Amino acid sequence: LDDAALTHMSEEQAEYGAFVHLDDVAAATQRALVAAVEGHVRMILCGPGAFDATLARQTLGWRPQRAWPS
């Protein structure tokens, strides 16, 4: 989701109540391209508090910066 889409969507409309801002995905992707990781690592990216993104934090040093607009 980007800023424009967030203004037109309710939390209930987001699949399973999970969301991640496009800019946060871009930041995680940049970190993944330079991370010292061997093999395949599957992780969840999501906005703050939605699901457990611990592996993304531990592996990439990534944390979502954008929350659902209030």
Secondary structure in CASP SS format (residue, H / E / C, confidence):
PFRMAT SS
TARGET T0000
AUTHOR 0000-0000-0000
METHOD secondary structure of the structure
MODEL  1
L C 1.00
D C 1.00
D H 1.00
A H 1.00
A H 1.00
L H 1.00
T C 1.00
H C 1.00
M C 1.00
S C 1.00
E H 1.00
E H 1.00
Q H 1.00
A C 1.00
E H 1.00
Y H 1.00
G H 1.00
A C 1.00
F C 1.00
V C 1.00
H C 1.00
L H 1.00
D H 1.00
D H 1.00
V H 1.00
A H 1.00
A H 1.00
A H 1.00
T H 1.00
Q H 1.00
R H 1.00
A H 1.00
L H 1.00
V H 1.00
A C 1.00
A C 1.00
V C 1.00
E C 1.00
G C 1.00
H C 1.00
V C 1.00
R C 1.00
M C 1.00
I C 1.00
L C 1.00
C C 1.00
G C 1.00
P C 1.00
G C 1.00
A C 1.00
F C 1.00
D C 1.00
A C 1.00
T H 1.00
L H 1.00
A H 1.00
R H 1.00
Q H 1.00
T H 1.00
L H 1.00
G C 1.00
W C 1.00
R C 1.00
P C 1.00
Q C 1.00
R C 1.00
A C 1.00
W C 1.00
P C 1.00
S C 1.00
END
